Every structure is written in structure tokens, then in C-alpha cells.
Amino acid sequence: MTLPLPALVRVRGRSMLPTYREGDLLLVLRGRAPRPGRAHVVRLPPDARGVARPLAVKRVTGRDPDDPTRWWVDSDNPAEGLTSFDIGSLEQSAVEAVVVARVWRGRLGDDRTTDP
């Protein structure tokens, strides 16, 4: 059995407001199965030009009703961010980690460039 691996990630962008905001530092566990209702770190598909997108924090809302091996994701901020309505459902392998806790609260407009 493989144990989940902890990691720290920094939130970038506004798609998860008000739950998480720019600069928040999150403790995540890699190698865990998706948990509907929880925030996760996900790998979004490339954009229309084929350019890779950065990892993102999204809420996994449940399995795709048309393909139960895939997952639907949403943002907490209805005004911003990509969701499965924009990009479709994600393969389970695209769900990289589950968010366990916020360990530090960033400031809105925090422009430090600490990599996750």
C-alpha cells in the first residue's frame, strides 16, 4: 500500500474565492482518490491552442454522469475560473491531490512569486 504524499501549494488567481484566495498556502495529499465536495489540485486540459495550463485548485463536485470514470470540477467563484462546463470532465489521473487544510492565509493582491 502506498501512503499519500503531503505537499504545499500556493493559490494563484480568484477562481476559488471566497474559500481560498491569492497567496493562500494549502496542505495537500497526493495519491488520494478524489473526494466529491472537497477542493483538489487538478491538471486542466490544454487550451484551444494546445498550450498547457498550470495546475489549478478546483472543487470536485462528483462523477461525470455520462462517464463514471471521470470527474466534474467547479470553481467556488461563479464569476471566474474554468469549470467542467468549459473544459469537460477530467480523468481520474488529472486529479493530482486533495486539499487537507489552509496553513497560511494570503493577502488579496499578494504578488509574491513563491512556487508551490
C-alpha positions as CSV (number, residue, x, y, z in Angstrom):
1,M,0.0,0.0,0.0
2,T,1.3,3.5,-0.9
3,L,0.9,6.3,1.6
4,P,-0.4,9.7,0.4
5,L,2.4,12.2,0.0
6,P,2.0,15.6,1.6
7,A,2.8,18.8,-0.3
8,L,2.3,22.6,-0.1
9,V,0.8,24.6,-2.9
10,R,0.2,28.3,-3.2
11,V,-3.1,29.6,-4.6
12,R,-2.9,31.8,-7.7
13,G,-6.0,33.6,-9.1
14,R,-9.5,34.3,-7.9
15,S,-11.5,31.2,-9.0
16,M,-11.8,29.7,-5.5
17,L,-12.9,32.9,-3.7
18,P,-14.2,33.2,-1.1
19,T,-12.9,29.8,0.1
20,Y,-9.3,30.3,-0.9
21,R,-7.7,33.5,-2.2
22,E,-4.5,34.6,-3.9
23,G,-1.4,33.7,-1.8
24,D,-3.1,31.1,0.5
25,L,-0.8,28.2,1.3
26,L,-2.5,24.9,1.2
27,L,-1.5,21.5,2.6
28,V,-2.5,18.8,0.1
29,L,-2.2,15.0,-0.1
30,R,-1.1,13.5,-3.4
31,G,-2.1,10.0,-4.3
32,R,-5.6,10.0,-2.7
33,A,-8.7,9.2,-4.6
34,P,-11.0,12.1,-5.4
35,R,-13.4,13.1,-2.7
36,P,-16.6,14.8,-4.0
37,G,-17.3,18.1,-2.3
38,R,-13.6,18.7,-1.5
39,A,-11.1,21.1,-3.1
40,H,-8.4,19.4,-5.1
41,V,-5.3,20.2,-7.2
42,V,-6.1,19.3,-10.7
43,R,-4.3,19.2,-14.1
44,L,-6.6,21.0,-16.6
45,P,-6.5,20.1,-20.3
46,P,-4.5,22.3,-22.7
47,D,-6.3,25.4,-24.0
48,A,-7.7,25.6,-27.6
49,R,-4.2,26.4,-29.0
50,G,-2.7,23.3,-27.3
51,V,-0.9,25.3,-24.6
52,A,-0.6,23.6,-21.3
53,R,-2.4,25.2,-18.3
54,P,-0.9,25.4,-14.9
55,L,-2.1,23.2,-12.1
56,A,-5.3,24.6,-10.5
57,V,-7.3,24.3,-7.3
58,K,-10.9,23.3,-8.1
59,R,-13.8,21.7,-6.3
60,V,-14.5,18.1,-7.4
61,T,-18.3,18.0,-7.4
62,G,-18.9,14.4,-8.4
63,R,-18.5,11.8,-11.1
64,D,-19.5,12.6,-14.7
65,P,-23.0,11.2,-15.2
66,D,-22.1,10.1,-18.8
67,D,-18.8,8.5,-17.8
68,P,-18.4,7.5,-14.2
69,T,-14.6,7.0,-14.5
70,R,-14.3,10.8,-15.0
71,W,-14.8,13.8,-12.5
72,W,-16.6,17.1,-12.7
73,V,-14.9,20.2,-11.3
74,D,-16.1,23.6,-10.4
75,S,-14.8,26.9,-9.1
76,D,-16.2,28.5,-5.9
77,N,-16.3,31.9,-7.6
78,P,-19.1,31.9,-10.1
79,A,-17.7,35.0,-11.8
80,E,-14.2,33.5,-12.6
81,G,-12.4,30.3,-13.4
82,L,-12.8,27.3,-15.6
83,T,-15.2,24.5,-14.8
84,S,-16.3,21.3,-16.3
85,F,-18.9,23.3,-18.2
86,D,-16.0,24.9,-20.0
87,I,-13.5,22.1,-20.3
88,G,-15.5,18.9,-19.8
89,S,-14.9,16.3,-17.1
90,L,-11.4,15.2,-16.0
91,E,-9.8,11.8,-16.0
92,Q,-9.0,10.5,-12.5
93,S,-5.3,10.8,-13.2
94,A,-5.8,14.6,-13.7
95,V,-6.9,14.9,-10.1
96,E,-3.5,15.3,-8.5
97,A,-4.2,15.9,-4.8
98,V,-6.9,16.6,-2.2
99,V,-6.7,19.8,-0.2
100,V,-6.4,19.0,3.5
101,A,-6.1,22.5,5.1
102,R,-5.1,26.1,4.6
103,V,-1.9,26.6,6.5
104,W,-1.4,30.3,5.8
105,R,-3.8,32.9,4.7
106,G,-2.5,35.1,1.9
107,R,-3.5,38.7,1.4
108,L,-5.7,39.8,-1.5
109,G,-3.4,41.1,-4.2
110,D,-0.4,39.3,-2.7
111,D,2.2,39.3,-5.6
112,R,5.0,37.2,-4.1
113,T,6.2,34.5,-6.5
114,T,6.8,31.6,-4.3
115,D,6.4,28.4,-6.3
116,P,4.2,25.6,-5.0
